[in-house]
Amino acid sequence: MNNQFEKLVSNPNFGNVRVWAHERNLIEKGDVQTQAIKLFEEFGELCGSVLKNKRDVLIDSVGDMIVVMINICEIKNGIKMEDHILKIAKDEESKNDMLSNIGYNVYLLSKPAANILTPINNIVSSLCLICKLEGLEISDCLDFAYNEIKDRTGKMVDGNFVKD
């Protein structure tokens, strides 16, 4: 687990995602609640991937969740997520427990007065464990997600990024 965590927090795509989000006005015109809704959507995809044993969708949804949490932190006064997430190992918990933990913490993030760092730490910890159980590197999931979005264009409409 520690190796996964170390690779994640040193991944240069944290900065690339922030630049991408600023270039598309996601940070300036977005808000935490709208991003929390996007995080719920990605969480739904993650649950489906686990239930249907679809590895490619799992990789995509884990990476997309990391991207959305980077955006939430950036919206919240430019917090650099990789500087604040903590190593937390919960090897004894099952994937279903991890999904339940993620769902609860996404809900906490959707609250207007949320302290974002605790739920984000809990989500990242759970995503690390799910990746470990699936034989994946969470950092590779972030790379996959960034490569999917890096050339994407669109515009902000009512706080949501709408793809071209």
N, C-alpha and C positions, 0 to 999 in steps of 0.2 A: 504493500500500500504506500509506503513512504516514497519509493521510487516513482510511482504514479504521481503522487503529490508534487514531488520535486520537479518532474518534467512539466507538469501543468503550470506551476507558478513561474517557471522560467521561460514559458512559451512566448515568443515574440508576437504571436497573433493577438495577444491582449491589446497591445498598442495598435496593431493594424485594425482591429475591430473598432477601437475608439475613433481612429481617423476616419474609417468608413462611415461610422454613425454620424460624426460631425459633418462630413461632406454631404450627407443626405438630410441634414437638419433634424435627425432623430433625437438628438440631445436637446437642442435649442427649442424645438416645438413639441417634444414628447413629454410625457409625465410618467411617474412611477406606476400609477394605477393602470394606465394603458399598457405599459410594458408587463405588468403583472398578469393582465389578461392574456397577452401573448405567451407568457410563461406557462399559464394554465393550458393553452392550446398545445404547446410543445410537450407538456407533461402528459396530456392525453395521448399524444403520439408515442411517447415513451411507454406508457402502460400497454398500449396496443402491441407494441413491438415485443414486449416481454411476454404477454399472453399468447401471441401468435408465433413466438420464437423467430422473429425477423431481424436478423443481425444488422443488415444494412440500414433499416429504419431506426434501430437502437442507436447506431453510431451517429446518424443524422440528428436524432432528437436530443441526444446528450450534448452534442456540439452546439445545437441551436439554443438549448437551455443555458449553456455557458455564455453564449453571445448575448442573450437577453439579460442575463444577470450583470454582465459587463456594462450594458446600456443603463440598467437601473442604477448601478453604482455611479456611473458618470453623470447621470441626471441629478443624483443626490450629491451635489457639491464636488463633483470630480473625484470621488473616492476611487482609488485604484484597487479593484477587487483582489488582485494577486498579492497585494501587500497586506491584506487583512484576513484572508482565509486561513484557517488553522488546520493542522494535521489532526484528524480525528479518525480513529480506526474502530469499526464496530463489526469485526469479522463474524461474530456469532449471529448476526441478524440475517434474515432471509431477504430475497429480492422483494417479496410482498411487503415485508416490514419497511424496507427502504422506500418503496413506492408510497406507502402510507405516510411515512415521515416527510417525503418530498411534497406530497399533496397538502399536508398541514402547513408546511413552511411557505409554500406558494400562497396559500390563503393568508398567512400572516403578512406577507409582502404586499398583498392587495389592500391592506388597511392604510388609510391616509397618514396616520401618525406612526407608521411602523419604524422600528429600529431595524434597518435592513441588514446589518452585518451578521446578527445571530441566525436569522433564517437562511441567509446565503451560505454561511458556514455549514449549516445542517444539510442543505441541499447538495453542496459540493461533496461533502463527506459521503452522503448516500449515493451520489452519482459515481464517485470513486469506487465504492464497494461493488456497485452493480457492474461497472466495467471490469473490475478484478474478477468477479464471478463469471463473467462472459469471456475472459481472456483478452480483454481490450485495454488499450491505454487511453485514459481520458484526454490526454494531450492530443492524441491522434484525432479524437472526436472534434476537438476545437479546431484543429487544422482542416478537417473535412468541412466543417461548417463555414469557416472563413473562405475556403476555396469556392464554396457554393455561392456565397453572397458577394465576394469582392468586386465583381463586375456588374452586379445588379443595380439597376437604376429605378427611379420612381420619385414620388413626391409625398409630402406629408399632407394628410387630409384629416382634420379633426383629431389630431394627436396620433394618428396611425400612419405608418409608412405603407403606401400603396405602390406595388411593383408595376413597372411599365409592361 
